[in-house]
Amino acid sequence: MALRSLTIACAAASLAPLLTPAWGGAAALEAPPIGLTPPPAAPLPFRPEGLVGTRGPAMSLPPRLAAHLALGDALARGVGAEGSDDDEAWASLHGELEAFEAGLELADDTGRRADARSMLELGGFLRSSLESNWENRWPDADRISRGASLDNARLQLDARAGPLEVYVALEGSTDGGRQYLIHNGRGGEFELLDAYADLRLLERVTLRAGQFRAPVSFAALLDENELLFLDRTGISQRWVARDTGVALHARGDRLEAWLAVQDGSDEAAEELAFTARGVLRLFGEGQAPRREGAYDADLGETVYLGLAWHEDRSIPDSRVLLAEAYYSFESFAVAGEFQSPRDGFQSGSDFWNLTASAMLVPETWELAARYEDFRDRAGARVWRVGLVRYLRGADTKLQLGVARLEHPDSHLDLTSLDLTLVASF
């Protein structure tokens, strides 16, 4: 009986690595307290069908787990049973071990086939705002945001099959996404925004082809549901337009690089637009930011520096240099952008901005402030203050913001107040 207990213990030990990832840690083998449920796990690598005799939805066991269970049963039955002959028991165990090895090979093959199967994900987000403004003396005052607006109705489709991923994004708001200080969106027909395919050439090298945004800056590549304020920065707003082309993305431990060739402004492929960008994690072990603000700042103290170069050959003298920086520590984050173009792009004017935010209550309340300087070209500057209430993680949130536009040269000022609901799925 001692040998039987030992073999069963060995089988249990072999099962532990397969079972613990479901709930996390060794404590996963213990029943959760009454009234509590385990935290969500990664998607199961098998379909929920076939396992009978259990409460709730039926499910089948992964092949490798089934093989371990078979081994445990063989050890319990074949060795140390009362009245069994040792030679016969060990011979039976040897046969069971060979079957177990074959089962592992089958499990590996089944896993490879499962990885090769296509995965389809459907998502998107809605963003709607209510806004009021005063001191509005601009000549095109009717265009300045006021009242209720459906800023974004986004539908996203993501399909994966082995090393290939296809992404399509449709926009159902009539303004195609909010513009800087301007919006009047309503529901309309869906229009195509993104449509591209990513092919993984190497483990950390990806080739992209289709219609996509030029990889000029971190803020410009974010979707509208990942912003701190109702508006993007004025710099990143310039780069959200999509264009057809190809791009190469390489990712290392501390360095990322992008190279892109796209049609350019003439849209006829006669002259091309080129983009090169690199991002360096200067120090820290935190991950790269996934959205604006400090929501993910607890990933660790981190400094990222980025530098991009862009030239559209269809516009004379249009080379642009853009530098960006991102810092996060505990519940605090700071980000900045600086753009310096040649005379053919925005009259060669230098723009810059700075954004700071802090989590007042972790994963619940965030306070943010932003300053943008356009004085080199238009003599204008913009101040923003915002408060974000996260309702369901970062997917659903309420944003309250105040924006102040000052234009001393023309004495045309503007103050606006907005309340925005963002719901992602």
Secondary structure as a PSIPRED ss2 file (coil, helix, strand):
# PSIPRED VFORMAT (PSIPRED V4.0)

   1 M C   1.000  0.000  0.000
   2 A H   0.000  1.000  0.000
   3 L H   0.000  1.000  0.000
   4 R H   0.000  1.000  0.000
   5 S H   0.000  1.000  0.000
   6 L H   0.000  1.000  0.000
   7 T H   0.000  1.000  0.000
   8 I H   0.000  1.000  0.000
   9 A H   0.000  1.000  0.000
  10 C H   0.000  1.000  0.000
  11 A H   0.000  1.000  0.000
  12 A H   0.000  1.000  0.000
  13 A H   0.000  1.000  0.000
  14 S H   0.000  1.000  0.000
  15 L H   0.000  1.000  0.000
  16 A H   0.000  1.000  0.000
  17 P H   0.000  1.000  0.000
  18 L H   0.000  1.000  0.000
  19 L H   0.000  1.000  0.000
  20 T H   0.000  1.000  0.000
  21 P H   0.000  1.000  0.000
  22 A H   0.000  1.000  0.000
  23 W C   1.000  0.000  0.000
  24 G C   1.000  0.000  0.000
  25 G C   1.000  0.000  0.000
  26 A H   0.000  1.000  0.000
  27 A H   0.000  1.000  0.000
  28 A H   0.000  1.000  0.000
  29 L H   0.000  1.000  0.000
  30 E C   1.000  0.000  0.000
  31 A C   1.000  0.000  0.000
  32 P C   1.000  0.000  0.000
  33 P C   1.000  0.000  0.000
  34 I C   1.000  0.000  0.000
  35 G C   1.000  0.000  0.000
  36 L C   1.000  0.000  0.000
  37 T C   1.000  0.000  0.000
  38 P C   1.000  0.000  0.000
  39 P C   1.000  0.000  0.000
  40 P C   1.000  0.000  0.000
  41 A C   1.000  0.000  0.000
  42 A C   1.000  0.000  0.000
  43 P C   1.000  0.000  0.000
  44 L C   1.000  0.000  0.000
  45 P C   1.000  0.000  0.000
  46 F C   1.000  0.000  0.000
  47 R C   1.000  0.000  0.000
  48 P C   1.000  0.000  0.000
  49 E C   1.000  0.000  0.000
  50 G C   1.000  0.000  0.000
  51 L C   1.000  0.000  0.000
  52 V C   1.000  0.000  0.000
  53 G C   1.000  0.000  0.000
  54 T C   1.000  0.000  0.000
  55 R C   1.000  0.000  0.000
  56 G C   1.000  0.000  0.000
  57 P C   1.000  0.000  0.000
  58 A C   1.000  0.000  0.000
  59 M C   1.000  0.000  0.000
  60 S C   1.000  0.000  0.000
  61 L C   1.000  0.000  0.000
  62 P C   1.000  0.000  0.000
  63 P H   0.000  1.000  0.000
  64 R H   0.000  1.000  0.000
  65 L H   0.000  1.000  0.000
  66 A H   0.000  1.000  0.000
  67 A H   0.000  1.000  0.000
  68 H H   0.000  1.000  0.000
  69 L H   0.000  1.000  0.000
  70 A H   0.000  1.000  0.000
  71 L H   0.000  1.000  0.000
  72 G H   0.000  1.000  0.000
  73 D H   0.000  1.000  0.000
  74 A H   0.000  1.000  0.000
  75 L H   0.000  1.000  0.000
  76 A H   0.000  1.000  0.000
  77 R H   0.000  1.000  0.000
  78 G H   0.000  1.000  0.000
  79 V C   1.000  0.000  0.000
  80 G C   1.000  0.000  0.000
  81 A C   1.000  0.000  0.000
  82 E C   1.000  0.000  0.000
  83 G C   1.000  0.000  0.000
  84 S C   1.000  0.000  0.000
  85 D C   1.000  0.000  0.000
  86 D H   0.000  1.000  0.000
  87 D H   0.000  1.000  0.000
  88 E H   0.000  1.000  0.000
  89 A H   0.000  1.000  0.000
  90 W H   0.000  1.000  0.000
  91 A H   0.000  1.000  0.000
  92 S H   0.000  1.000  0.000
  93 L H   0.000  1.000  0.000
  94 H H   0.000  1.000  0.000
  95 G H   0.000  1.000  0.000
  96 E H   0.000  1.000  0.000
  97 L H   0.000  1.000  0.000
  98 E H   0.000  1.000  0.000
  99 A H   0.000  1.000  0.000
 100 F H   0.000  1.000  0.000
 101 E H   0.000  1.000  0.000
 102 A H   0.000  1.000  0.000
 103 G H   0.000  1.000  0.000
 104 L H   0.000  1.000  0.000
 105 E H   0.000  1.000  0.000
 106 L H   0.000  1.000  0.000
 107 A H   0.000  1.000  0.000
 108 D H   0.000  1.000  0.000
 109 D H   0.000  1.000  0.000
 110 T H   0.000  1.000  0.000
 111 G H   0.000  1.000  0.000
 112 R H   0.000  1.000  0.000
 113 R H   0.000  1.000  0.000
 114 A H   0.000  1.000  0.000
 115 D H   0.000  1.000  0.000
 116 A H   0.000  1.000  0.000
 117 R C   1.000  0.000  0.000
 118 S C   1.000  0.000  0.000
 119 M E   0.000  0.000  1.000
 120 L E   0.000  0.000  1.000
 121 E E   0.000  0.000  1.000
 122 L E   0.000  0.000  1.000
 123 G E   0.000  0.000  1.000
 124 G E   0.000  0.000  1.000
 125 F E   0.000  0.000  1.000
 126 L E   0.000  0.000  1.000
 127 R E   0.000  0.000  1.000
 128 S E   0.000  0.000  1.000
 129 S E   0.000  0.000  1.000
 130 L E   0.000  0.000  1.000
 131 E E   0.000  0.000  1.000
 132 S E   0.000  0.000  1.000
 133 N E   0.000  0.000  1.000
 134 W E   0.000  0.000  1.000
 135 E C   1.000  0.000  0.000
 136 N C   1.000  0.000  0.000
 137 R C   1.000  0.000  0.000
 138 W C   1.000  0.000  0.000
 139 P C   1.000  0.000  0.000
 140 D C   1.000  0.000  0.000
 141 A H   0.000  1.000  0.000
 142 D H   0.000  1.000  0.000
 143 R H   0.000  1.000  0.000
 144 I E   0.000  0.000  1.000
 145 S C   1.000  0.000  0.000
 146 R C   1.000  0.000  0.000
 147 G E   0.000  0.000  1.000
 148 A E   0.000  0.000  1.000
 149 S E   0.000  0.000  1.000
 150 L E   0.000  0.000  1.000
 151 D E   0.000  0.000  1.000
 152 N E   0.000  0.000  1.000
 153 A E   0.000  0.000  1.000
 154 R E   0.000  0.000  1.000
 155 L E   0.000  0.000  1.000
 156 Q E   0.000  0.000  1.000
 157 L E   0.000  0.000  1.000
 158 D E   0.000  0.000  1.000
 159 A E   0.000  0.000  1.000
 160 R E   0.000  0.000  1.000
 161 A E   0.000  0.000  1.000
 162 G C   1.000  0.000  0.000
 163 P C   1.000  0.000  0.000
 164 L E   0.000  0.000  1.000
 165 E E   0.000  0.000  1.000
 166 V E   0.000  0.000  1.000
 167 Y E   0.000  0.000  1.000
 168 V E   0.000  0.000  1.000
 169 A E   0.000  0.000  1.000
 170 L E   0.000  0.000  1.000
 171 E E   0.000  0.000  1.000
 172 G E   0.000  0.000  1.000
 173 S E   0.000  0.000  1.000
 174 T C   1.000  0.000  0.000
 175 D C   1.000  0.000  0.000
 176 G C   1.000  0.000  0.000
 177 G C   1.000  0.000  0.000
 178 R C   1.000  0.000  0.000
 179 Q E   0.000  0.000  1.000
 180 Y C   1.000  0.000  0.000
 181 L C   1.000  0.000  0.000
 182 I E   0.000  0.000  1.000
 183 H C   1.000  0.000  0.000
 184 N C   1.000  0.000  0.000
 185 G C   1.000  0.000  0.000
 186 R C   1.000  0.000  0.000
 187 G E   0.000  0.000  1.000
 188 G E   0.000  0.000  1.000
 189 E E   0.000  0.000  1.000
 190 F E   0.000  0.000  1.000
 191 E E   0.000  0.000  1.000
 192 L E   0.000  0.000  1.000
 193 L E   0.000  0.000  1.000
 194 D E   0.000  0.000  1.000
 195 A E   0.000  0.000  1.000
 196 Y E   0.000  0.000  1.000
 197 A E   0.000  0.000  1.000
 198 D E   0.000  0.000  1.000
 199 L E   0.000  0.000  1.000
 200 R E   0.000  0.000  1.000
 201 L E   0.000  0.000  1.000
 202 L E   0.000  0.000  1.000
 203 E C   1.000  0.000  0.000
 204 R C   1.000  0.000  0.000
 205 V E   0.000  0.000  1.000
 206 T E   0.000  0.000  1.000
 207 L E   0.000  0.000  1.000
 208 R E   0.000  0.000  1.000
 209 A E   0.000  0.000  1.000
 210 G E   0.000  0.000  1.000
 211 Q E   0.000  0.000  1.000
 212 F E   0.000  0.000  1.000
 213 R E   0.000  0.000  1.000
 214 A C   1.000  0.000  0.000
 215 P C   1.000  0.000  0.000
 216 V C   1.000  0.000  0.000
 217 S C   1.000  0.000  0.000
 218 F C   1.000  0.000  0.000
 219 A H   0.000  1.000  0.000
 220 A H   0.000  1.000  0.000
 221 L H   0.000  1.000  0.000
 222 L C   1.000  0.000  0.000
 223 D C   1.000  0.000  0.000
 224 E H   0.000  1.000  0.000
 225 N H   0.000  1.000  0.000
 226 E H   0.000  1.000  0.000
 227 L C   1.000  0.000  0.000
 228 L C   1.000  0.000  0.000
 229 F C   1.000  0.000  0.000
 230 L C   1.000  0.000  0.000
 231 D C   1.000  0.000  0.000
 232 R C   1.000  0.000  0.000
 233 T C   1.000  0.000  0.000
 234 G H   0.000  1.000  0.000
 235 I H   0.000  1.000  0.000
 236 S H   0.000  1.000  0.000
 237 Q H   0.000  1.000  0.000
 238 R C   1.000  0.000  0.000
 239 W C   1.000  0.000  0.000
 240 V C   1.000  0.000  0.000
 241 A C   1.000  0.000  0.000
 242 R E   0.000  0.000  1.000
 243 D E   0.000  0.000  1.000
 244 T E   0.000  0.000  1.000
 245 G E   0.000  0.000  1.000
 246 V E   0.000  0.000  1.000
 247 A E   0.000  0.000  1.000
 248 L E   0.000  0.000  1.000
 249 H E   0.000  0.000  1.000
 250 A E   0.000  0.000  1.000
 251 R E   0.000  0.000  1.000
 252 G C   1.000  0.000  0.000
 253 D C   1.000  0.000  0.000
 254 R C   1.000  0.000  0.000
 255 L E   0.000  0.000  1.000
 256 E E   0.000  0.000  1.000
 257 A E   0.000  0.000  1.000
 258 W E   0.000  0.000  1.000
 259 L E   0.000  0.000  1.000
 260 A E   0.000  0.000  1.000
 261 V E   0.000  0.000  1.000
 262 Q E   0.000  0.000  1.000
 263 D C   1.000  0.000  0.000
 264 G C   1.000  0.000  0.000
 265 S C   1.000  0.000  0.000
 266 D C   1.000  0.000  0.000
 267 E C   1.000  0.000  0.000
 268 A C   1.000  0.000  0.000
 269 A C   1.000  0.000  0.000
 270 E C   1.000  0.000  0.000
 271 E C   1.000  0.000  0.000
 272 L C   1.000  0.000  0.000
 273 A E   0.000  0.000  1.000
 274 F E   0.000  0.000  1.000
 275 T E   0.000  0.000  1.000
 276 A E   0.000  0.000  1.000
 277 R E   0.000  0.000  1.000
 278 G E   0.000  0.000  1.000
 279 V E   0.000  0.000  1.000
 280 L E   0.000  0.000  1.000
 281 R E   0.000  0.000  1.000
 282 L E   0.000  0.000  1.000
 283 F E   0.000  0.000  1.000
 284 G E   0.000  0.000  1.000
 285 E C   1.000  0.000  0.000
 286 G C   1.000  0.000  0.000
 287 Q C   1.000  0.000  0.000
 288 A C   1.000  0.000  0.000
 289 P C   1.000  0.000  0.000
 290 R C   1.000  0.000  0.000
 291 R C   1.000  0.000  0.000
 292 E C   1.000  0.000  0.000
 293 G C   1.000  0.000  0.000
 294 A C   1.000  0.000  0.000
 295 Y C   1.000  0.000  0.000
 296 D C   1.000  0.000  0.000
 297 A H   0.000  1.000  0.000
 298 D H   0.000  1.000  0.000
 299 L H   0.000  1.000  0.000
 300 G C   1.000  0.000  0.000
 301 E C   1.000  0.000  0.000
 302 T E   0.000  0.000  1.000
 303 V E   0.000  0.000  1.000
 304 Y E   0.000  0.000  1.000
 305 L E   0.000  0.000  1.000
 306 G E   0.000  0.000  1.000
 307 L E   0.000  0.000  1.000
 308 A E   0.000  0.000  1.000
 309 W E   0.000  0.000  1.000
 310 H E   0.000  0.000  1.000
 311 E E   0.000  0.000  1.000
 312 D E   0.000  0.000  1.000
 313 R C   1.000  0.000  0.000
 314 S C   1.000  0.000  0.000
 315 I C   1.000  0.000  0.000
 316 P C   1.000  0.000  0.000
 317 D C   1.000  0.000  0.000
 318 S C   1.000  0.000  0.000
 319 R C   1.000  0.000  0.000
 320 V E   0.000  0.000  1.000
 321 L E   0.000  0.000  1.000
 322 L E   0.000  0.000  1.000
 323 A E   0.000  0.000  1.000
 324 E E   0.000  0.000  1.000
 325 A E   0.000  0.000  1.000
 326 Y E   0.000  0.000  1.000
 327 Y E   0.000  0.000  1.000
 328 S E   0.000  0.000  1.000
 329 F E   0.000  0.000  1.000
 330 E C   1.000  0.000  0.000
 331 S C   1.000  0.000  0.000
 332 F E   0.000  0.000  1.000
 333 A E   0.000  0.000  1.000
 334 V E   0.000  0.000  1.000
 335 A E   0.000  0.000  1.000
 336 G E   0.000  0.000  1.000
 337 E E   0.000  0.000  1.000
 338 F E   0.000  0.000  1.000
 339 Q E   0.000  0.000  1.000
 340 S E   0.000  0.000  1.000
 341 P E   0.000  0.000  1.000
 342 R C   1.000  0.000  0.000
 343 D C   1.000  0.000  0.000
 344 G C   1.000  0.000  0.000
 345 F C   1.000  0.000  0.000
 346 Q H   0.000  1.000  0.000
 347 S H   0.000  1.000  0.000
 348 G H   0.000  1.000  0.000
 349 S C   1.000  0.000  0.000
 350 D C   1.000  0.000  0.000
 351 F E   0.000  0.000  1.000
 352 W E   0.000  0.000  1.000
 353 N E   0.000  0.000  1.000
 354 L E   0.000  0.000  1.000
 355 T E   0.000  0.000  1.000
 356 A E   0.000  0.000  1.000
 357 S E   0.000  0.000  1.000
 358 A E   0.000  0.000  1.000
 359 M E   0.000  0.000  1.000
 360 L E   0.000  0.000  1.000
 361 V E   0.000  0.000  1.000
 362 P C   1.000  0.000  0.000
 363 E C   1.000  0.000  0.000
 364 T C   1.000  0.000  0.000
 365 W E   0.000  0.000  1.000
 366 E E   0.000  0.000  1.000
 367 L E   0.000  0.000  1.000
 368 A E   0.000  0.000  1.000
 369 A E   0.000  0.000  1.000
 370 R E   0.000  0.000  1.000
 371 Y E   0.000  0.000  1.000
 372 E E   0.000  0.000  1.000
 373 D E   0.000  0.000  1.000
 374 F E   0.000  0.000  1.000
 375 R C   1.000  0.000  0.000
 376 D C   1.000  0.000  0.000
 377 R C   1.000  0.000  0.000
 378 A C   1.000  0.000  0.000
 379 G C   1.000  0.000  0.000
 380 A E   0.000  0.000  1.000
 381 R E   0.000  0.000  1.000
 382 V E   0.000  0.000  1.000
 383 W E   0.000  0.000  1.000
 384 R E   0.000  0.000  1.000
 385 V E   0.000  0.000  1.000
 386 G E   0.000  0.000  1.000
 387 L E   0.000  0.000  1.000
 388 V E   0.000  0.000  1.000
 389 R E   0.000  0.000  1.000
 390 Y E   0.000  0.000  1.000
 391 L E   0.000  0.000  1.000
 392 R E   0.000  0.000  1.000
 393 G C   1.000  0.000  0.000
 394 A C   1.000  0.000  0.000
 395 D C   1.000  0.000  0.000
 396 T E   0.000  0.000  1.000
 397 K E   0.000  0.000  1.000
 398 L E   0.000  0.000  1.000
 399 Q E   0.000  0.000  1.000
 400 L E   0.000  0.000  1.000
 401 G E   0.000  0.000  1.000
 402 V E   0.000  0.000  1.000
 403 A E   0.000  0.000  1.000
 404 R E   0.000  0.000  1.000
 405 L E   0.000  0.000  1.000
 406 E E   0.000  0.000  1.000
 407 H C   1.000  0.000  0.000
 408 P C   1.000  0.000  0.000
 409 D C   1.000  0.000  0.000
 410 S C   1.000  0.000  0.000
 411 H C   1.000  0.000  0.000
 412 L C   1.000  0.000  0.000
 413 D C   1.000  0.000  0.000
 414 L E   0.000  0.000  1.000
 415 T E   0.000  0.000  1.000
 416 S E   0.000  0.000  1.000
 417 L E   0.000  0.000  1.000
 418 D E   0.000  0.000  1.000
 419 L E   0.000  0.000  1.000
 420 T E   0.000  0.000  1.000
 421 L E   0.000  0.000  1.000
 422 V E   0.000  0.000  1.000
 423 A E   0.000  0.000  1.000
 424 S E   0.000  0.000  1.000
 425 F C   1.000  0.000  0.000
